[in-house]
Amino acid sequence: IYELLDQVEEEMVGMLDAELSEKKLGAAEVRQVFPTGKGRFVAGCMVTEGTINRNKIARLVRGGEILHESTVDTLKRFKDDVKEVRAGYECGINVEGFNAYEEGDIIECFAVEEIRPSLR
């Protein structure tokens, strides 16, 4: 009977939608905007807290309003491609699908975790 209860519980949990949880990894302030050619730009930033990680979710904030949310497409330290940049260091960031950076913009970096539902 316990095996039957476990199977029923497993089936019920399978019917529930998983919840998504955002974990803020870090933030960077745009200090300067650099043209890269072909009408594209990269944001020259100072990481102000945590870490900025390539291929994680990036949220571009200007004046408290969210302008764009996508992924960190390019992350560079000087001319080197890097996976992450820690607080206190400068870097170049390109957020996928966004090109209208302005000095003072904030780029926040997030990881999204899926939380499996439970009946207990």
RACORSUL-V55658 format. One record per backbone hydrogen bond with DSSP energy under -0.5 kcal/mol. NH is the residue of the N-H (numbers start at 1). CO is the residue of the C=O. If there is no record, write none. Layout:
nh=NH co=CO
nh=NH co=CO
This chain:
nh=5 co=1
nh=6 co=2
nh=7 co=3
nh=8 co=4
nh=9 co=5
nh=10 co=6
nh=11 co=7
nh=12 co=8
nh=13 co=9
nh=14 co=10
nh=15 co=11
nh=15 co=12
nh=16 co=12
nh=16 co=13
nh=19 co=115
nh=21 co=113
nh=23 co=111
nh=25 co=109
nh=26 co=109
nh=27 co=49
nh=28 co=107
nh=29 co=46
nh=30 co=105
nh=31 co=29
nh=31 co=44
nh=32 co=44
nh=34 co=42
nh=36 co=40
nh=37 co=40
nh=40 co=37
nh=42 co=34
nh=43 co=93
nh=44 co=32
nh=44 co=42
nh=45 co=43
nh=45 co=91
nh=46 co=29
nh=47 co=89
nh=48 co=27
nh=48 co=46
nh=49 co=27
nh=51 co=25
nh=52 co=85
nh=53 co=51
nh=54 co=83
nh=55 co=72
nh=56 co=53
nh=57 co=110
nh=58 co=70
nh=59 co=108
nh=60 co=68
nh=61 co=59
nh=61 co=106
nh=62 co=65
nh=65 co=62
nh=67 co=60
nh=67 co=65
nh=68 co=60
nh=70 co=58
nh=72 co=56
nh=73 co=71
nh=73 co=94
nh=74 co=94
nh=76 co=92
nh=77 co=80
nh=78 co=76
nh=80 co=77
nh=82 co=75
nh=85 co=52
nh=87 co=50
nh=88 co=47
nh=89 co=86
nh=91 co=45
nh=92 co=76
nh=93 co=43
nh=94 co=74
nh=96 co=71
nh=96 co=94
nh=98 co=95
nh=101 co=99
nh=104 co=30
nh=105 co=102
nh=106 co=61
nh=107 co=28
nh=108 co=59
nh=108 co=106
nh=109 co=26
nh=110 co=57
nh=111 co=23
nh=113 co=21
nh=113 co=111
nh=115 co=19
nh=115 co=113
nh=116 co=114
